[in-house]
Amino acid sequence: MRLKRLYDRSGNNPVVSGVQVLHAGPEQHFSPNILEIGIEEGWLTMDVDRITIHGSDGDLVYEVLRAPGKYDDGVIHYYDCKKLKGGKRG
């Protein structure tokens, strides 16, 4: 996934006002760190089984398939996700 941060430069210090999604694949691995940053900056929301990126061209919604943890096939350190049908861009 490639994102471009958009900034509000009306004040003395520019602040992130959103993101533009430049490329989004059908499957993504989201690190806990990027989720924390996105939530803090306001361009990403997350609930139990969904991650939503609020892009300047519309929302992209991913279903969480696996969260970080131990599994039969090993340990993962990211959220394993699949884009839901009807999501924007390919």
Secondary structure, DSSP 8 states (H G I E B T S, - for coil): -EEEEEEE-SSSS-EEEEEEEEE--SEEEE-HHHHHHHHHHTSEEE-SSEEEEEETTEEEEEEEEE-SEEETTEEE-SEEEEE-TT-S--
